[in-house]
Amino acid sequence: MTAQETIEIFSTYLNQTVWVRNKYEDADEPGHRFGKLSGIQQNAILLQLEEGKSAWFNLIEEDPCYEFRLLLKPCSRLSPEVVTVANRLPVSNFIVPYYRSLGFDLPVFIRPGHPANCRNVAELGLADYRSAEEILRAQGAGIITV
């Protein structure tokens, strides 16, 4: 996936939590951070980290410093109530954006013929189904920024 394709996918998940892993962890910056995706630029994402704090993170393809994962839910966790609400939406084209707004991992479409089409975000390595707490426990990290 190119940085631009990653940006395109992330842009459909505004307000969802993103896990940022610093590949070159040092004393000045935590190895794991979490924030709400609140903006997109051509080559960067904006995360709301702490109360009032936000930060832009560049997505670069050559030797990136960070790995990014959306914290999403698999579609297998769709409840009957959510499906009922979705089916009552006035236009069927609203169902996919509705599910995405709730944080469900859905198949992506990049452009005709792209090999990533019809694959979920997690299958592309851009999402994780765990919570921030589960990730930190698994990583042995002690710092969480929300």
C-alpha positions as CSV (number, residue, x, y, z in Angstrom):
1,M,0.0,0.0,0.0
2,T,1.3,3.4,-0.8
3,A,1.0,6.3,1.6
4,Q,-1.6,7.9,-0.7
5,E,-3.7,4.8,-0.7
6,T,-3.4,4.5,3.1
7,I,-4.6,8.2,3.4
8,E,-7.6,7.4,1.1
9,I,-8.6,4.4,3.4
10,F,-8.0,6.4,6.6
11,S,-10.1,9.3,5.3
12,T,-13.2,7.1,5.4
13,Y,-12.7,6.5,9.1
14,L,-12.6,10.0,10.6
15,N,-13.2,10.1,14.4
16,Q,-12.0,6.5,14.9
17,T,-9.1,5.7,17.2
18,V,-5.7,5.2,15.6
19,W,-2.7,3.3,17.1
20,V,0.6,4.9,16.3
21,R,3.7,2.8,16.9
22,N,7.1,4.5,16.9
23,K,9.5,2.0,15.3
24,Y,12.5,3.9,16.7
25,E,11.2,4.3,20.3
26,D,13.4,6.6,22.4
27,A,13.1,8.5,25.7
28,D,11.6,11.6,24.1
29,E,8.6,9.9,22.5
30,P,6.5,6.9,23.6
31,G,6.6,3.8,21.5
32,H,2.8,3.6,21.5
33,R,0.2,6.4,21.2
34,F,-3.5,6.5,20.5
35,G,-5.6,9.3,19.3
36,K,-8.8,10.1,17.3
37,L,-8.4,10.6,13.6
38,S,-9.5,14.2,13.1
39,G,-7.9,15.3,9.8
40,I,-6.3,14.2,6.6
41,Q,-3.8,16.0,4.3
42,Q,-2.2,14.8,1.1
43,N,0.5,12.9,3.0
44,A,-0.4,13.2,6.7
45,I,-3.0,12.4,9.3
46,L,-4.1,14.6,12.2
47,L,-4.7,12.9,15.6
48,Q,-6.3,14.4,18.7
49,L,-4.0,13.0,21.4
50,E,-4.7,14.5,24.7
51,E,-7.2,17.2,25.8
52,G,-6.6,20.0,23.4
53,K,-3.4,18.4,22.0
54,S,-3.2,17.3,18.4
55,A,-0.4,16.2,16.1
56,W,0.2,15.7,12.4
57,F,1.9,12.4,11.5
58,N,3.5,12.1,8.0
59,L,3.0,8.9,6.1
60,I,6.2,8.4,4.2
61,E,7.0,5.3,2.1
62,E,10.7,5.2,2.4
63,D,11.8,4.1,5.9
64,P,8.7,5.3,7.8
65,C,9.2,6.1,11.5
66,Y,5.7,5.1,12.5
67,E,3.3,2.3,11.8
68,F,-0.4,3.2,11.9
69,R,-3.4,1.0,12.6
70,L,-7.1,1.9,12.9
71,L,-8.7,0.3,15.9
72,L,-11.8,-1.2,14.3
73,K,-14.4,-3.9,15.0
74,P,-14.9,-6.9,12.7
75,C,-18.2,-7.1,11.0
76,S,-18.9,-10.3,12.9
77,R,-19.6,-8.0,15.9
78,L,-22.5,-6.2,14.1
79,S,-25.5,-6.5,16.5
80,P,-29.0,-7.0,15.3
81,E,-29.9,-3.5,16.6
82,V,-27.2,-1.9,14.4
83,V,-28.3,-3.9,11.4
84,T,-31.9,-2.9,12.0
85,V,-31.0,0.8,12.2
86,A,-28.9,0.5,9.0
87,N,-31.7,-1.1,7.1
88,R,-34.0,1.8,8.1
89,L,-31.8,4.4,6.6
90,P,-33.5,6.3,3.8
91,V,-31.0,5.4,1.2
92,S,-29.1,2.1,1.0
93,N,-25.9,4.0,0.0
94,F,-25.9,5.3,3.6
95,I,-25.3,1.9,5.2
96,V,-21.6,1.6,4.5
97,P,-20.8,5.1,5.9
98,Y,-23.0,4.3,8.9
99,Y,-21.1,1.1,9.6
100,R,-17.7,2.9,9.2
101,S,-18.8,5.7,11.5
102,L,-19.4,3.0,14.2
103,G,-15.9,1.7,13.6
104,F,-16.6,-1.5,11.7
105,D,-13.9,-2.9,9.3
106,L,-15.4,-3.0,5.8
107,P,-13.9,-3.9,2.4
108,V,-12.1,-1.1,0.6
109,F,-12.2,0.1,-3.0
110,I,-9.1,1.9,-4.2
111,R,-9.6,2.0,-8.0
112,P,-10.6,-0.4,-10.7
113,G,-8.2,-3.4,-10.9
114,H,-6.4,-2.6,-7.6
115,P,-5.2,-5.8,-5.8
116,A,-6.5,-4.4,-2.4
117,N,-10.1,-4.0,-3.6
118,C,-12.6,-6.0,-1.6
119,R,-10.2,-6.7,1.2
120,N,-10.9,-5.5,4.7
121,V,-8.7,-2.8,6.3
122,A,-7.3,-5.4,8.8
123,E,-6.3,-7.7,5.9
124,L,-4.3,-4.9,4.4
125,G,-2.4,-4.5,7.7
126,L,-4.0,-1.1,8.5
127,A,-6.3,-2.1,11.3
128,D,-6.3,-4.0,14.6
129,Y,-9.4,-5.5,16.3
130,R,-7.9,-5.1,19.8
131,S,-8.6,-2.2,22.2
132,A,-5.8,0.2,23.2
133,E,-5.5,-1.6,26.6
134,E,-5.2,-5.0,25.0
135,I,-2.4,-3.7,22.7
136,L,-0.5,-2.1,25.5
137,R,-0.7,-5.3,27.6
138,A,0.5,-7.3,24.6
139,Q,3.3,-4.9,23.8
140,G,4.4,-4.5,27.4
141,A,4.1,-0.7,27.1
142,G,3.0,1.5,30.0
143,I,2.1,4.8,28.3
144,I,-1.3,5.5,26.8
145,T,-2.3,8.8,25.3
146,V,-5.9,9.2,24.4
